[in-house]
Amino acid sequence: MIARSELPDAEPPQSHAAAPRDVFVSYARVDLPFVRSLCERLDAAEVRPWVDVEGLFAGEEFWPEVCKAIDTAPAFVFVMTPHSVSSGFCLRELSHARASQKRIVPVCRREAPVDALPPELASRQWVFFRDYDDADRATRDLVGAIRADWAWLRQHARLLVRAGEWQARHQDPAATLRGRELVEAERWLNDPHGEDIGVTTLHRAFISASRAAQRRRRARLAAVAATAAATLLVTAWIALTSTIAGRVERADGLLAQGQAEAALANVAPAVRWCALLPVTIDGCIDAAMATSDALVQQARYDAAMEPLSAVIRDAERWAADDIDAQDRRALAYQKRAIAAMRQAEELDAPVDARSRAYAAARDDIDRATRIRTKVQGIDDPPIAMTRARWLIGTGAP
């Protein structure tokens, strides 16, 4: 790419990094015609590329925008030619992608001298996209490389951006993860994929700080509750809710280690206690969620949907303006959709049964999307990932 200083008459570009993309494309300006056609092929395969087609973002003042675009994209494609491997800016983009532990996919457009290749390119398998190569096959290979371990990579990018925001705010505890989001991040941390990608030091520091902040919040809440307890009844209620929360937290920890049976045994008493309570509390909702997650791990999908359906039924009594409650309701719809899709994916079911499962999953995804959009006013990335899984599973265009 060429520097902004070489385009003195150009208008300042809009920020491309504001909308997360599926892949960042790094290339030399002289290869722009090929890159345009490559992006058209990616768009046709429903892979959204981030590419500076005008060459305006190569200037130093836009480097933070470039870094943000790389961080938010799950994968990084480097278009290899003699020009790009000798471009200081392209190599700088490559270095940032490597530092951020991105999946790097080299696309060989024209061979460059072997001794000129940086290790990040020389050590990886290339996708050959030369004039005499089969373009359709190359496109399939490239899309497959980009989409490998798709959900893990999307979470990698999302957490990296959140961690960067936390760091920019001087490690403010208010910017840390909490609740189910934290549990899912810890589960992701213990489930790495791929040989050429990994977890950064920033990822680990952010997730560890989030767990510490949550422990401090719970300790403060417990202290306030203990101080406010004026009667034995109140004290007993606090003790019960705390016990339920503790069992849920232990169950979440066991689930993160893949111990579904132990997690079910741990959370089962909390579920029984919740059945006796006159009202639904947050801990009981979390207990139902943990039970569902454990059953999904055991591939007991029909059973996993039952506690989620109970949460959804209880949600009819929740206030429409209760953000936390509505967020849990959306999460229950999302998880029920995932359970239905997992069942369709893993069971040798008839075609019509699979179709019914995907139809039910689609309805739940739509409900979750409407709730999150109404409550938060924005699209929710995890639900977008669930919808992507639905599209891939159904083969929808």
C-alpha positions in Angstrom: 0.0 0.0 0.0 1.1 3.6 -0.6 1.4 6.2 2.1 -1.2 8.9 2.6 1.5 11.5 1.8 1.5 10.3 -1.8 -2.2 11.3 -2.2 -2.3 15.0 -1.2 -5.6 15.7 -2.8 -7.5 12.8 -1.1 -10.3 13.4 1.4 -9.8 11.9 4.9 -11.3 8.4 4.7 -14.0 7.1 7.0 -12.9 4.7 9.7 -13.2 1.1 8.3 -12.3 -0.3 11.7 -15.7 0.7 13.2 -17.4 -2.3 11.6 -15.6 -5.7 12.5 -14.8 -7.8 9.5 -14.0 -11.5 9.0 -10.5 -11.0 7.6 -7.9 -8.2 7.2 -6.2 -8.2 3.8 -2.7 -6.8 3.6 -1.2 -6.0 0.1 1.0 -3.8 -1.9 -0.6 -1.0 -3.8 0.6 -2.3 -7.2 -1.5 -5.5 -6.6 -4.8 -3.6 -6.1 -6.5 -5.0 -9.3 -5.9 -8.5 -8.0 -7.0 -7.6 -4.5 -10.3 -6.2 -5.8 -11.1 -9.4 -7.5 -10.1 -11.4 -4.5 -12.4 -9.4 -2.3 -15.3 -10.0 -4.7 -14.7 -13.7 -4.4 -14.6 -13.5 -0.5 -17.8 -11.4 -0.5 -19.5 -14.1 -2.7 -18.4 -16.7 -0.1 -19.9 -14.5 2.7 -16.5 -13.7 4.1 -16.3 -9.9 4.8 -12.8 -8.5 4.1 -11.3 -5.4 5.6 -9.2 -3.9 2.8 -7.9 -0.4 2.2 -8.8 -0.2 -1.5 -7.8 3.4 -1.9 -4.4 3.1 -0.1 -5.3 5.9 2.3 -4.7 4.1 5.5 -1.0 3.6 5.0 -0.1 6.9 6.6 1.3 7.1 10.1 -1.7 9.0 11.5 -4.0 6.1 10.6 -1.9 3.4 12.1 -4.2 3.0 15.2 -7.1 2.5 12.8 -5.2 -0.2 11.0 -4.2 -1.9 14.3 -7.9 -1.9 15.4 -9.0 -3.4 12.1 -6.4 -6.2 12.5 -7.4 -6.9 16.1 -11.1 -7.1 15.3 -10.7 -9.4 12.4 -10.4 -13.1 13.3 -8.0 -13.8 10.4 -5.2 -12.0 8.5 -4.5 -12.5 4.8 -1.1 -11.4 3.4 -1.0 -11.1 -0.4 2.5 -12.2 -1.2 4.4 -10.6 -4.1 7.9 -9.2 -4.4 6.4 -5.8 -3.8 4.5 -6.7 -0.6 7.4 -8.6 1.1 9.6 -5.5 0.6 6.9 -3.0 1.7 7.7 -1.6 5.1 4.1 -0.9 5.9 2.9 -4.4 4.8 5.5 -6.0 7.0 4.5 -3.7 9.9 0.9 -4.9 9.5 2.2 -8.5 9.4 4.2 -7.9 12.6 1.2 -6.5 14.4 -0.9 -9.5 13.3 1.7 -11.9 14.7 2.0 -10.0 18.0 -1.8 -10.2 18.3 -1.7 -14.0 17.7 -3.9 -13.8 14.6 -4.3 -16.6 12.2 -2.1 -15.6 9.3 -2.9 -17.0 5.8 -0.4 -16.2 3.1 -1.8 -15.9 -0.4 0.9 -16.4 -3.0 0.1 -14.1 -6.0 3.7 -14.0 -7.3 6.7 -15.7 -5.9 9.2 -13.7 -4.0 12.9 -14.6 -3.2 12.9 -17.1 -0.4 15.5 -15.2 1.5 13.3 -12.1 1.5 10.3 -13.9 3.2 9.8 -13.1 6.9 9.4 -16.2 9.1 5.6 -15.4 9.6 5.1 -16.2 5.9 7.9 -18.8 5.2 6.7 -21.1 8.0 3.1 -21.3 6.9 1.1 -23.2 4.2 0.4 -20.9 1.3 -2.7 -20.6 -0.8 -1.5 -20.3 -4.4 -3.4 -17.7 -6.4 -1.1 -17.1 -9.4 -2.4 -16.4 -12.9 -2.1 -20.1 -13.9 -3.6 -21.5 -10.7 -7.3 -22.7 -10.5 -8.9 -19.6 -9.1 -12.1 -21.4 -7.9 -10.1 -24.0 -6.0 -7.8 -21.3 -4.5 -10.9 -19.5 -3.3 -12.2 -22.6 -1.6 -8.8 -23.2 0.0 -8.6 -19.6 1.2 -12.1 -19.5 2.6 -11.5 -22.9 4.4 -8.3 -21.6 6.0 -10.0 -18.4 7.1 -13.0 -20.2 8.6 -11.1 -23.0 10.4 -12.0 -22.9 14.1 -14.3 -20.0 13.3 -16.1 -19.6 16.7 -12.8 -19.7 18.6 -11.2 -17.1 16.3 -14.2 -14.8 16.6 -14.0 -15.0 20.4 -10.2 -14.4 20.2 -10.8 -11.2 18.3 -13.7 -10.0 20.5 -11.8 -10.6 23.7 -8.6 -8.9 22.3 -10.6 -5.8 21.6 -12.2 -5.8 25.0 -8.8 -6.4 26.6 -7.4 -3.4 24.7 -10.2 -1.2 25.9 -9.6 -2.3 29.5 -5.9 -1.6 29.1 -6.6 1.8 27.6 -8.8 2.7 30.6 -5.8 2.0 32.9 -7.1 -1.5 33.8 -10.4 -0.1 35.2 -12.2 -3.0 37.0 -15.5 -1.6 35.6 -14.2 -2.6 32.1 -13.7 -6.3 33.0 -15.8 -9.2 32.1 -18.4 -10.6 34.5 -21.0 -13.3 35.0 -21.6 -15.7 32.2 -19.4 -13.7 29.8 -16.4 -14.3 32.1 -17.2 -18.0 32.4 -17.3 -18.4 28.6 -14.0 -16.4 28.3 -12.3 -18.8 30.8 -13.7 -21.8 28.9 -12.3 -20.3 25.7 -9.0 -19.7 27.4 -8.7 -23.4 28.2 -9.7 -24.6 24.7 -7.0 -23.2 22.3 -7.2 -24.2 18.6 -4.7 -24.1 15.8 -0.9 -24.3 15.6 -0.2 -20.8 14.3 -2.5 -18.9 16.6 -2.7 -18.6 20.4 -3.7 -16.7 23.4 -1.8 -13.4 24.0 -0.4 -12.2 27.3 -3.0 -9.4 27.2 -5.8 -12.0 26.9 -4.6 -13.8 30.0 -4.1 -10.7 32.0 -7.5 -9.4 31.1 -9.4 -12.6 32.0 -7.4 -13.0 35.2 -8.2 -9.4 36.2 -11.9 -10.0 35.4 -12.0 -13.0 37.7 -10.3 -11.1 40.5 -12.7 -8.2 40.1 -15.7 -10.5 40.2 -14.4 -12.0 43.5 -14.0 -8.5 45.0 -17.5 -7.6 43.8 -19.0 -10.7 45.4 -17.0 -10.1 48.6 -18.3 -6.6 48.8 -21.9 -7.7 48.2 -21.6 -10.4 50.8 -20.3 -7.9 53.3 -23.1 -5.5 52.6 -25.7 -8.3 52.8 -24.2 -9.6 56.1 -24.4 -6.0 57.6 -28.0 -5.5 56.4 -29.2 -8.8 57.7 -31.5 -7.8 60.6 -33.4 -11.1 61.2 -32.7 -14.8 61.0 -35.0 -15.1 58.0 -33.1 -12.5 56.0 -29.8 -14.1 57.1 -31.1 -17.6 56.0 -32.2 -16.1 52.7 -28.9 -14.6 52.0 -27.1 -17.8 53.0 -29.3 -19.8 50.6 -28.8 -17.4 47.7 -25.1 -17.3 48.4 -24.9 -21.1 48.5 -26.8 -21.3 45.2 -24.4 -18.8 43.6 -21.4 -20.8 45.0 -22.7 -24.1 43.6 -23.3 -22.4 40.2 -19.8 -20.9 40.2 -18.2 -24.3 41.1 -20.3 -26.0 38.4 -19.1 -23.4 35.9 -15.5 -24.1 36.9 -16.0 -27.9 36.4 -17.7 -27.2 33.0 -14.6 -25.2 32.0 -12.6 -28.3 32.7 -15.0 -30.5 30.7 -16.3 -32.3 33.8 -20.0 -32.3 32.9 -21.1 -35.1 35.2 -19.4 -33.5 38.2 -20.9 -30.1 37.3 -24.4 -31.6 37.2 -24.0 -33.3 40.6 -22.7 -30.0 42.0 -25.6 -27.8 40.7 -28.4 -30.3 41.3 -29.1 -29.3 44.9 -29.3 -25.7 43.9 -31.9 -26.6 41.3 -34.0 -28.4 43.9 -33.8 -25.5 46.3 -34.8 -23.1 43.5 -37.9 -25.2 42.8 -39.1 -24.5 46.4 -38.5 -20.7 46.3 -41.6 -18.5 45.8 -39.7 -16.2 43.4 -37.1 -16.6 40.7 -33.7 -15.2 41.7 -30.6 -14.6 39.5 -28.8 -17.5 41.0 -31.6 -19.9 40.0 -31.5 -18.6 36.5 -27.7 -19.2 36.4 -28.3 -22.7 37.9 -30.6 -23.5 35.0 -28.1 -22.2 32.5 -25.3 -24.3 34.1 -27.5 -27.4 34.0 -28.2 -26.8 30.4 -24.5 -26.3 29.6 -23.6 -29.6 31.3 -26.3 -31.5 29.5 -25.1 -30.1 26.2 -21.5 -31.3 27.0 -23.0 -34.8 27.5 -24.9 -34.5 24.1 -28.2 -34.8 26.0 -29.8 -32.0 23.9 -33.5 -32.6 24.5 -32.8 -32.6 28.3 -30.7 -29.4 27.9 -33.6 -27.5 26.4 -35.9 -28.1 29.3 -34.2 -25.8 31.9 -33.8 -23.2 29.2 -37.5 -23.4 28.3 -38.3 -23.0 32.0 -36.2 -19.8 32.2 -38.0 -18.5 29.1 -41.4 -19.2 30.7 -40.4 -17.5 33.9 -39.3 -14.5 31.8 -42.9 -13.6 31.2 -43.0 -12.2 34.7 -39.9 -10.1 34.3 -40.1 -6.3 33.8 -39.5 -5.2 30.2 -37.1 -2.6 31.4 -35.0 -5.0 33.6 -31.9 -5.1 31.5 -30.2 -7.9 33.4 -33.3 -10.1 33.3 -34.0 -9.5 29.7 -30.3 -10.2 28.9 -30.7 -13.6 30.6 -33.8 -14.2 28.6 -32.0 -13.5 25.3 -29.1 -15.8 26.5 -31.6 -18.6 27.2 -33.1 -18.3 23.6 -29.5 -18.3 22.2 -28.4 -21.4 24.1 -31.6 -23.3 23.2 -30.9 -22.5 19.6 -27.4 -23.8 19.9 -28.6 -27.0 21.6 -31.1 -27.6 18.7 -28.3 -27.1 16.2 -25.9 -29.4 18.0 -28.6 -32.1 18.1 -29.1 -31.7 14.3 -25.4 -31.7 13.6 -24.5 -34.7 15.7 -27.4 -37.1 15.5 -28.1 -39.3 12.5 -31.6 -37.8 12.2 -33.9 -37.8 9.2 -33.8 -34.8 6.9 -37.2 -33.5 8.1 -36.2 -33.8 11.7 -33.0 -31.8 11.1 -35.1 -29.2 9.2 -37.4 -28.9 12.1 -34.5 -28.5 14.5 -32.9 -25.7 12.4 -36.3 -24.0 12.0 -36.7 -24.0 15.8 -33.1 -22.7 16.2 -33.8 -19.9 13.7 -36.9 -18.8 15.6 -35.0 -18.7 18.9 -32.1 -16.7 17.3 -34.6 -14.2 16.0 -36.1 -13.8 19.4 -32.8 -13.3 21.1 -31.8 -10.8 18.5 -34.9 -8.8 19.0 -34.5 -8.7 22.8 -30.8 -7.7 22.6 -31.5 -5.0 20.0 -34.4 -3.6 22.0 -32.6 -3.6 25.4 -29.1 -2.7 24.3 -29.8 -0.9 21.0 -27.0 -2.8 19.2 -26.4 -6.0 17.5 -24.9 -8.7 19.8 -21.7 -10.4 18.5 -22.3 -13.7 20.2 -25.8 -13.9 18.7 -24.3 -13.0 15.3 -21.9 -15.9 15.7 -24.9 -18.2 16.5 -26.7 -17.0 13.4 -23.5 -17.7 11.4 -23.4 -21.2 12.7 -27.1 -21.6 11.7 -26.3 -20.4 8.2 -23.4 -22.7 7.8 -25.3 -25.7 9.2 -28.3 -25.1 6.9 -26.1 -24.3 3.9 -28.2 -21.1 3.5 -26.9 -18.6 0.9 
